[in-house]
Each structure stands twice: as structure tokens, then as C-alpha cells.
Amino acid sequence: MALSPLSKARMLSLRLSWNELMRMYYKYIGVLGSSAPVYRFEAVWHGRAVRTVVREPVQSVRLECTVHNPLLTDGPTWDCAAVSLRAIDQNGNLLPYCGEAVCLSVEGPLKILGPSVVPLRGGMAGTYLATTGEAGRAVLHCRMEGALDTEAVLTVRSREG
């Protein structure tokens, strides 16, 4: 392995020997064909782990659907709900290079404002749902190739008067 002059200077400034550098390279970077490393980061506060983040190769992809206003009121005007979609791995980490298309469909007294197929950009997408003048239970179905289908339940109530 050849090092640039800047890399050699950095290695000398850290007082690393060639053997130590190679040991660190194989431990943290790895070589082609070897098993990929799994990293676990823990945030500790007052002696307790308050957050844990695990970074490892993606084994499964999941589509996360979050409705920011799941209780809508339909009255003289329509109500609207924002929906966020994220592609995440088995540890809940965002997959920023996932650019799959997500197919959306609604059953119940809601309609999708915008296209029914939205592409993920940076692993994320969004849409809006609007009431249609009726009350009841509504379900947003989200489907993406390579992930399990997901759905979100919303309630539309009518405001009389």
C-alpha cells in the first residue's frame, strides 16, 4: 500500500508505526471478502445509556410512514394532513441512497393531493391527504418494492354547524 506524502506526515505526527496503521486499517476498514464490521455507538449521560445507534450493512429495508395530523375535521372547508415517508434499515437508520418509487392509495373519506406514485429522494418523500366531505375511518396504503407494505390509519370527523 502506497501512502501520499501528506498521509506519511500524518502517520508520523500520530506516532503510528506501519504495523499499527495496517492493524487499524484491517480492523476498521476491512478487506474485500471479509465480514463487514458492526459499529455500536452509545450516548451515556449520568452513567446511563440514553441512546444507542447501530451501524451495519443493510439486511432489510422498511418503509416508515408518519402522519403528522391523524385526526382531521371536515366542515365548511376541507382539512389536510401531511405525511412523511422514510426508507430505513433494520436498526431504524435512514437509507439516503434509496430512490425507489412509493405507490400510495387511500381507502375511506380521504384523497391524495398530488401524484399517487412518489419517488424517494435522499431516502425520504412526502404527500398530503385531504378530506372529501364525509366522516369516518380512512387508511393510507404505502407500497415500495423490496420492503413490506405499510399503512397509516386516520380518522375524519365532521363538524356540524
Secondary structure per residue as TSV (DSSP state, phi and psi in degrees):
chain	resnum	aa	ss	phi	psi
A	1	M	-	360.0	125.3
A	2	A	-	-95.4	137.5
A	3	L	-	-109.3	145.4
A	4	S	-	-73.2	161.6
A	5	P	H	-58.0	-36.1
A	6	L	H	-66.6	-40.6
A	7	S	H	-65.6	-39.1
A	8	K	H	-63.3	-43.0
A	9	A	H	-63.6	-40.3
A	10	R	H	-65.1	-41.2
A	11	M	H	-61.7	-42.4
A	12	L	H	-68.6	-38.2
A	13	S	H	-66.5	-29.2
A	14	L	T	-87.3	-2.5
A	15	R	T	58.6	44.2
A	16	L	-	-98.9	135.8
A	17	S	-	-83.9	166.7
A	18	W	H	-60.5	-41.3
A	19	N	H	-64.0	-40.9
A	20	E	H	-64.9	-41.2
A	21	L	H	-62.0	-44.7
A	22	M	H	-67.2	-38.3
A	23	R	H	-61.4	-44.2
A	24	M	H	-66.3	-39.1
A	25	Y	H	-61.0	-49.4
A	26	Y	H	-69.0	-28.6
A	27	K	H	-75.0	-45.9
A	28	Y	H	-98.9	-25.7
A	29	I	T	-103.6	-48.4
A	30	G	-	88.4	-179.6
A	31	V	-	-128.6	159.6
A	32	L	T	-59.8	129.6
A	33	G	T	96.7	-15.1
A	34	S	S	-86.5	164.5
A	35	S	-	-68.7	144.2
A	36	A	-	-76.3	142.8
A	37	P	-	-73.5	153.9
A	38	V	-	-115.1	124.6
A	39	Y	E	-109.0	136.8
A	40	R	E	-126.6	121.2
A	41	F	E	-113.1	132.0
A	42	E	E	-122.7	131.1
A	43	A	E	-93.6	120.4
A	44	V	E	-110.6	131.2
A	45	W	E	-134.8	122.7
A	46	H	T	53.8	41.4
A	47	G	T	80.0	0.2
A	48	R	E	-114.8	140.1
A	49	A	E	-75.8	114.6
A	50	V	E	-98.6	-17.9
A	51	R	E	-155.7	139.7
A	52	T	E	-128.5	132.8
A	53	V	E	-122.8	128.6
A	54	V	E	-113.5	127.9
A	55	R	E	-116.2	121.6
A	56	E	-	-154.8	169.3
A	57	P	-	-59.1	147.4
A	58	V	-	-69.3	126.1
A	59	Q	-	-108.7	-29.0
A	60	S	-	-150.0	149.0
A	61	V	E	-113.4	137.5
A	62	R	E	-130.6	144.0
A	63	L	E	-99.1	121.9
A	64	E	E	-102.5	127.8
A	65	C	E	-119.1	119.8
A	66	T	E	-120.3	121.7
A	67	V	E	-98.4	122.7
A	68	H	S	-82.1	-11.7
A	69	N	-	-147.0	80.7
A	70	P	-	-77.1	-5.5
A	71	L	E	-116.3	106.5
A	72	L	E	-105.6	150.4
A	73	T	E	-120.6	123.8
A	74	D	E	-104.2	123.7
A	75	G	S	-140.9	-134.5
A	76	P	S	-62.4	-27.3
A	77	T	S	-125.2	167.3
A	78	W	-	-85.8	158.1
A	79	D	-	-108.8	160.1
A	80	C	E	-136.4	147.3
A	81	A	E	-127.8	136.3
A	82	A	E	-89.7	140.7
A	83	V	E	-125.7	129.5
A	84	S	E	-108.7	136.1
A	85	L	E	-119.8	136.3
A	86	R	E	-139.5	137.3
A	87	A	E	-91.2	123.5
A	88	I	E	-129.4	159.0
A	89	D	-	-91.5	-171.6
A	90	Q	T	-65.6	-16.1
A	91	N	T	-103.9	5.9
A	92	G	S	84.7	10.6
A	93	N	-	-83.2	138.1
A	94	L	B	-63.1	140.5
A	95	L	-	-104.5	88.7
A	96	P	T	-67.9	-16.6
A	97	Y	T	-97.6	6.6
A	98	C	-	-81.5	120.6
A	99	G	-	-123.9	27.1
A	100	E	-	-65.5	162.7
A	101	A	E	-91.8	141.3
A	102	V	E	-112.5	125.4
A	103	C	E	-93.5	127.7
A	104	L	E	-113.2	140.6
A	105	S	E	-147.0	152.0
A	106	V	E	-125.2	139.6
A	107	E	E	-123.5	133.9
A	108	G	S	112.1	-169.6
A	109	P	S	-81.9	51.8
A	110	L	E	-136.4	158.8
A	111	K	E	-134.3	153.0
A	112	I	E	-85.8	127.9
A	113	L	E	-91.0	106.8
A	114	G	S	116.4	-167.7
A	115	P	-	-72.2	155.1
A	116	S	S	-88.9	-7.2
A	117	V	E	-124.7	119.2
A	118	V	E	-122.3	135.1
A	119	P	E	-84.5	146.2
A	120	L	-	-78.1	137.0
A	121	R	B	-126.2	120.0
A	122	G	T	66.2	24.9
A	123	G	T	81.3	5.4
A	124	M	E	-133.7	156.6
A	125	A	E	-157.0	177.5
A	126	G	E	-160.4	167.0
A	127	T	E	-156.5	175.6
A	128	Y	E	-126.7	146.7
A	129	L	E	-119.4	142.0
A	130	A	E	-128.9	150.2
A	131	T	E	-72.6	160.1
A	132	T	-	-119.1	8.1
A	133	G	S	102.4	1.5
A	134	E	-	-123.3	157.5
A	135	A	-	-101.8	159.6
A	136	G	E	143.0	-172.0
A	137	R	E	-91.5	138.5
A	138	A	E	-131.4	151.0
A	139	V	E	-130.6	129.4
A	140	L	E	-98.6	121.6
A	141	H	E	-101.0	130.1
A	142	C	E	-121.7	128.7
A	143	R	E	-131.0	130.5
A	144	M	E	-137.1	135.9
A	145	E	T	-63.8	134.9
A	146	G	T	89.8	-0.2
A	147	A	E	-136.1	156.9
A	148	L	E	-68.6	145.9
A	149	D	-	-64.3	147.7
A	150	T	E	-132.7	159.4
A	151	E	E	-145.7	158.1
A	152	A	E	-130.3	138.2
A	153	V	E	-103.3	132.8
A	154	L	E	-125.3	157.0
A	155	T	E	-120.8	129.4
A	156	V	E	-111.8	121.6
A	157	R	E	-110.8	153.2
A	158	S	E	-100.3	143.8
A	159	R	-	-106.2	116.0
A	160	E	-	-88.6	140.8
A	161	G	-	124.5	360.0
